[in-house]
Amino acid sequence: MPGGTRRGKKPRDYAVSGDWPYAVMESVRQAQIGQAVARALTEAMERRGLSANALATASGVNRQVISNILAGIVWPDMFTLASLEEALDEVLWPRHTDWPVGDGGARRQPIPKRRRSGEG
């Protein structure tokens, strides 16, 4: 498999504890990025009050693909992400090179607390 066997697992399968997309993840940056994208997409949709169906219509991305990204069961491609970002007028890709360096020298995404609808 190109890129090794890490793609054989779904992004959410790298969660160590907690609930996707706010879980603590293994030190696999690709999975952490997948989680950060799912979290950013979740929060952008909540802010705009968009369902997966409405975003699918606006972006041209299949509703099931959007649902799969949100659930952490696919590795989204650049075409899909660019289409979602354009429809939302928002960047979903994280600035992962700015993440703090954790124990062992690996960069780790900071996990924000889950916001509830209507909170700031």
PyMOL commands that set and color helices and strands:
alter all, ss='L'
color gray80, all
select helices_A, chain A and resi 6-8+11-14+29-48+52-59+63-71+78-88+96-98+103-105
alter helices_A, ss='H'
color red, helices_A
select strands_A, chain A and resi 15-17+24-25
alter strands_A, ss='S'
color yellow, strands_A
deselect
rebuild
show_as cartoon
